[in-house]
Amino acid sequence: MSNSAIEIVRTVADLRTRISAWRAAGDRIGLIPTMGSLHEGHFSLVAASRAVTDRTCATLFVNPKQFGPNEDFETYPRDEKTDAAALGARGADLLYIPDRDEIYPDGFATAVTVAGIGDKLEGVFRPGFFTGVATVVAKLLLQAAPDDAFFGEKDFQQLCVVRRLTQDLNIPVEIHGCAIVREADGLALSSRNAYLSAPERAIAPTLQQALISFRDKLQDGVAVGDAAEQAREIVLAAGFAKIDYLSLYDPTTFEEAGDLTPGARILAAAWLGTTRLIDNIPAQI
């Protein structure tokens, strides 16, 4: 780890000045968009960027447009100083921390919507979420103009939305999906895990365990519907309050899949107390 302090910029102009200097030097540039409250999952993206680029820029912006009216925008954990120090320690070169007006100035009237996959699953349970994600990611990619951008597979549908928008809008960037980082007991790392009480935290790994059980049953020839129902029963029996979705999905359409199509993904979202957890695994090892 490096102990150097990371450089911080807060305006598009300053961001582009720094990026332009790197590009003039022939550097390949990686971008890691984040909402802060960083953990080892984010740091794995820094490592992935450093492995294939010369310079790594992270962004920190809690995007109001991807929070619904009853979601946790105001209480979402924020600790800019700690996040900046952690990124610097792991060798990131630059941190872009724009304020709201830098992203959404007065009169801002444009939204990026990815129809189809953006309307399924998370798009149903969190209306407007993917429009908020797609709009801010498009802005950040255009502001920074990186060669590569890195996103975690924990938000698998989001990763696919980002890939679609960059393809459709001809944004010249390579999108990298990076493997989920988990706690030792299997819980996928998430900033929202901090909301879990101690008893809830003990229950939380059951979500991944149910997904693995689902996959094992599919490999044994159990029908998708039956395997999905058994996985849901595991989750609810453990103490989860509600399941938004848990099944096998086609990775292109995000429609529920009836069989093990290539790349099929088992995706889930479930409520543990007042905390909504999401997770996913490939349907085939």
C-alpha positions as CSV (number, residue, x, y, z in Angstrom):
1,M,0.0,0.0,0.0
2,S,1.0,3.5,-0.7
3,N,0.9,6.1,2.1
4,S,0.6,9.1,-0.2
5,A,-2.3,11.4,0.2
6,I,-4.6,11.3,-2.8
7,E,-5.2,14.4,-4.9
8,I,-8.8,15.7,-4.7
9,V,-10.6,17.8,-7.3
10,R,-14.1,19.1,-7.1
11,T,-14.9,20.7,-10.5
12,V,-15.2,19.3,-14.0
13,A,-12.6,21.8,-15.1
14,D,-10.0,20.6,-12.6
15,L,-10.9,17.0,-13.3
16,R,-10.3,17.5,-17.0
17,T,-7.1,19.4,-16.5
18,R,-5.6,16.5,-14.6
19,I,-7.0,13.8,-16.9
20,S,-5.7,15.8,-20.0
21,A,-2.2,15.9,-18.5
22,W,-2.2,12.1,-18.0
23,R,-3.5,11.6,-21.5
24,A,-0.8,13.8,-22.9
25,A,1.7,11.7,-21.1
26,G,0.3,8.6,-22.8
27,D,-1.3,7.2,-19.7
28,R,-4.3,4.8,-19.8
29,I,-6.9,6.0,-17.3
30,G,-9.3,4.0,-15.1
31,L,-12.4,5.3,-13.5
32,I,-14.2,4.0,-10.4
33,P,-17.6,5.7,-9.7
34,T,-18.7,5.4,-6.0
35,M,-21.1,6.9,-3.5
36,G,-18.5,6.7,-0.8
37,S,-18.8,4.7,2.5
38,L,-16.0,2.6,0.9
39,H,-15.2,-1.0,1.8
40,E,-13.0,-3.9,0.4
41,G,-15.4,-4.3,-2.5
42,H,-14.6,-0.8,-3.7
43,F,-10.9,-1.4,-3.0
44,S,-10.9,-4.4,-5.2
45,L,-12.0,-2.2,-8.0
46,V,-8.9,0.0,-7.4
47,A,-6.7,-3.0,-7.6
48,A,-8.4,-4.1,-10.8
49,S,-7.9,-0.6,-12.3
50,R,-4.2,-0.5,-11.3
51,A,-3.6,-3.9,-12.9
52,V,-4.6,-2.6,-16.4
53,T,-4.3,1.2,-16.3
54,D,-1.6,3.7,-15.5
55,R,-3.8,6.1,-13.6
56,T,-6.8,5.5,-11.4
57,C,-9.5,8.1,-10.7
58,A,-12.2,7.4,-8.2
59,T,-15.4,9.5,-7.8
60,L,-17.4,10.2,-4.7
61,F,-20.9,11.5,-5.2
62,V,-24.1,10.4,-3.3
63,N,-26.4,10.6,-6.3
64,P,-29.8,12.0,-5.2
65,K,-31.5,10.9,-8.4
66,Q,-31.1,7.2,-7.6
67,F,-32.8,7.3,-4.3
68,G,-36.6,7.0,-4.1
69,P,-38.8,9.3,-1.9
70,N,-38.8,6.8,1.0
71,E,-35.2,5.7,0.7
72,D,-32.1,6.6,2.7
73,F,-30.5,9.5,0.8
74,E,-30.3,11.7,3.9
75,T,-29.0,9.0,6.2
76,Y,-26.7,7.2,3.6
77,P,-23.3,6.9,5.4
78,R,-20.8,9.6,4.4
79,D,-17.2,10.0,5.5
80,E,-15.2,11.8,2.8
81,K,-11.9,12.1,4.9
82,T,-11.8,8.4,5.7
83,D,-12.7,7.4,2.1
84,A,-10.0,9.7,0.6
85,A,-7.3,8.3,3.0
86,A,-8.3,4.7,2.1
87,L,-8.1,5.3,-1.6
88,G,-4.8,7.0,-1.3
89,A,-3.4,4.2,0.8
90,R,-4.4,1.8,-2.0
91,G,-2.7,3.7,-4.8
92,A,-5.6,5.6,-6.4
93,D,-4.2,8.7,-8.0
94,L,-7.2,11.1,-8.0
95,L,-10.5,11.5,-6.2
96,Y,-13.3,13.6,-7.9
97,I,-15.8,14.9,-5.3
98,P,-18.3,17.1,-7.1
99,D,-21.1,18.9,-5.3
100,R,-24.6,18.5,-6.5
101,D,-24.5,21.7,-8.7
102,E,-21.5,20.3,-10.6
103,I,-23.5,17.3,-11.6
104,Y,-27.0,18.7,-11.8
105,P,-26.7,22.5,-12.3
106,D,-29.8,24.7,-12.3
107,G,-31.9,23.9,-15.3
108,F,-30.6,20.4,-15.7
109,A,-33.3,18.7,-17.8
110,T,-31.7,15.5,-19.3
111,A,-32.2,11.9,-18.2
112,V,-30.7,8.7,-19.5
113,T,-33.1,5.8,-19.5
114,V,-32.2,2.3,-20.5
115,A,-35.4,0.7,-21.5
116,G,-36.0,-3.0,-21.2
117,I,-33.4,-4.3,-18.7
118,G,-33.7,-1.0,-16.7
119,D,-37.5,-1.7,-16.3
120,K,-37.1,-5.1,-14.6
121,L,-36.3,-6.3,-11.1
122,E,-34.6,-3.3,-9.4
123,G,-36.4,-1.1,-11.9
124,V,-39.8,-2.3,-10.7
125,F,-39.1,-2.2,-6.9
126,R,-37.1,1.1,-7.1
127,P,-38.8,3.2,-9.8
128,G,-36.5,5.7,-11.3
129,F,-33.4,4.1,-9.8
130,F,-31.8,3.0,-13.1
131,T,-32.5,6.4,-14.7
132,G,-30.7,8.0,-11.9
133,V,-27.8,5.5,-12.2
134,A,-27.6,5.8,-16.0
135,T,-27.7,9.6,-15.9
136,V,-25.0,10.0,-13.4
137,V,-22.7,7.3,-14.8
138,A,-23.1,8.9,-18.3
139,K,-22.2,12.3,-16.8
140,L,-19.1,10.9,-15.0
141,L,-17.9,9.0,-18.0
142,L,-18.2,12.1,-20.2
143,Q,-16.6,14.3,-17.6
144,A,-13.6,12.1,-17.0
145,A,-13.3,10.4,-20.4
146,P,-11.5,7.3,-19.0
147,D,-10.3,4.4,-21.1
148,D,-11.7,1.9,-18.6
149,A,-14.4,1.9,-15.9
150,F,-14.9,-0.6,-13.1
151,F,-18.1,-1.8,-11.4
152,G,-18.8,-4.6,-9.0
153,E,-20.9,-7.6,-9.9
154,K,-22.9,-7.3,-6.7
155,D,-25.0,-4.8,-8.5
156,F,-25.2,-7.1,-11.5
157,Q,-28.2,-5.5,-13.2
158,Q,-26.6,-2.1,-12.8
159,L,-23.5,-3.4,-14.5
160,C,-25.5,-4.6,-17.4
161,V,-27.4,-1.3,-17.6
162,V,-24.1,0.6,-17.7
163,R,-22.8,-1.7,-20.4
164,R,-25.9,-1.1,-22.5
165,L,-25.8,2.7,-22.2
166,T,-22.1,3.0,-23.1
167,Q,-22.8,0.8,-26.1
168,D,-25.9,2.6,-27.2
169,L,-24.4,6.1,-26.7
170,N,-21.0,5.2,-28.3
171,I,-19.1,6.2,-25.2
172,P,-15.6,5.0,-25.8
173,V,-14.9,3.2,-22.6
174,E,-14.3,-0.5,-21.6
175,I,-16.6,-1.5,-18.8
176,H,-15.1,-4.1,-16.4
177,G,-17.3,-6.2,-14.1
178,C,-15.4,-7.2,-11.0
179,A,-16.2,-10.2,-8.8
180,I,-18.3,-9.8,-5.6
181,V,-16.2,-9.4,-2.4
182,R,-17.7,-11.2,0.6
183,E,-17.2,-11.5,4.3
184,A,-15.8,-14.8,5.6
185,D,-19.4,-16.0,6.2
186,G,-20.4,-15.2,2.6
187,L,-22.3,-11.9,3.1
188,A,-21.7,-9.7,0.1
189,L,-20.0,-6.5,1.1
190,S,-22.3,-3.4,1.0
191,S,-22.3,0.0,2.6
192,R,-25.8,-0.7,3.8
193,N,-24.7,-3.7,5.8
194,A,-23.9,-1.1,8.5
195,Y,-27.6,-0.8,9.0
196,L,-28.0,-4.4,10.2
197,S,-28.4,-5.1,13.9
198,A,-26.2,-7.8,15.5
199,P,-29.0,-10.4,15.3
200,E,-29.8,-9.4,11.7
201,R,-26.1,-9.6,10.7
202,A,-26.0,-13.2,12.0
203,I,-28.9,-14.0,9.7
204,A,-27.8,-12.1,6.6
205,P,-25.4,-14.8,5.1
206,T,-28.5,-17.0,4.6
207,L,-29.3,-15.1,1.5
208,Q,-26.1,-16.3,-0.3
209,Q,-26.6,-19.8,1.2
210,A,-30.1,-19.9,-0.4
211,L,-28.7,-18.9,-3.8
212,I,-26.0,-21.6,-3.6
213,S,-28.7,-24.1,-2.6
214,F,-30.8,-23.0,-5.6
215,R,-27.8,-23.4,-7.9
216,D,-27.0,-26.9,-6.5
217,K,-30.6,-28.0,-7.1
218,L,-30.5,-26.7,-10.7
219,Q,-27.4,-28.7,-11.3
220,D,-29.2,-31.8,-9.9
221,G,-32.0,-31.3,-12.4
222,V,-34.6,-29.8,-10.2
223,A,-37.0,-27.6,-12.1
224,V,-36.4,-23.8,-11.9
225,G,-39.7,-23.0,-10.2
226,D,-39.3,-25.7,-7.6
227,A,-35.7,-24.7,-6.8
228,A,-36.6,-21.1,-6.6
229,E,-39.5,-21.8,-4.2
230,Q,-37.2,-23.9,-1.9
231,A,-34.6,-21.1,-1.9
232,R,-37.3,-18.5,-0.9
233,E,-38.4,-20.8,1.9
234,I,-34.8,-20.9,3.2
235,V,-34.6,-17.1,3.2
236,L,-38.0,-16.5,5.0
237,A,-37.4,-19.3,7.5
238,A,-34.1,-17.6,8.5
239,G,-35.9,-14.5,9.5
240,F,-36.0,-12.2,6.4
241,A,-39.2,-10.2,6.4
242,K,-39.9,-10.1,2.7
243,I,-38.5,-11.1,-0.7
244,D,-38.8,-8.7,-3.6
245,Y,-37.4,-11.3,-6.0
246,L,-35.4,-14.5,-6.0
247,S,-35.1,-16.6,-9.2
248,L,-33.1,-17.4,-12.3
249,Y,-32.9,-14.7,-14.9
250,D,-31.7,-14.3,-18.4
251,P,-28.6,-12.0,-18.4
252,T,-29.7,-10.1,-21.5
253,T,-33.4,-9.5,-20.9
254,F,-33.6,-9.9,-17.2
255,E,-36.7,-11.9,-17.7
256,E,-37.2,-15.0,-15.5
257,A,-35.5,-17.9,-17.2
258,G,-37.1,-21.4,-17.4
259,D,-33.8,-23.2,-17.8
260,L,-30.0,-22.9,-17.6
261,T,-29.4,-20.6,-20.6
262,P,-25.8,-19.5,-21.1
263,G,-24.8,-16.8,-18.6
264,A,-28.0,-17.2,-16.6
265,R,-27.8,-15.5,-13.2
266,I,-29.6,-16.2,-9.9
267,L,-30.5,-12.8,-8.4
268,A,-32.2,-11.9,-5.2
269,A,-33.4,-8.9,-3.2
270,A,-34.8,-9.4,0.3
271,W,-35.6,-7.3,3.4
272,L,-34.0,-8.1,6.7
273,G,-35.7,-5.8,9.2
274,T,-35.6,-2.4,7.5
275,T,-32.5,-3.2,5.4
276,R,-32.8,-4.3,1.8
277,L,-30.0,-6.7,0.8
278,I,-29.3,-7.8,-2.8
279,D,-27.1,-10.6,-4.0
280,N,-26.5,-12.8,-7.0
281,I,-24.4,-15.7,-8.2
282,P,-23.8,-17.3,-11.6
283,A,-26.2,-20.2,-12.2
284,Q,-23.4,-22.4,-13.5
285,I,-20.0,-22.8,-11.8
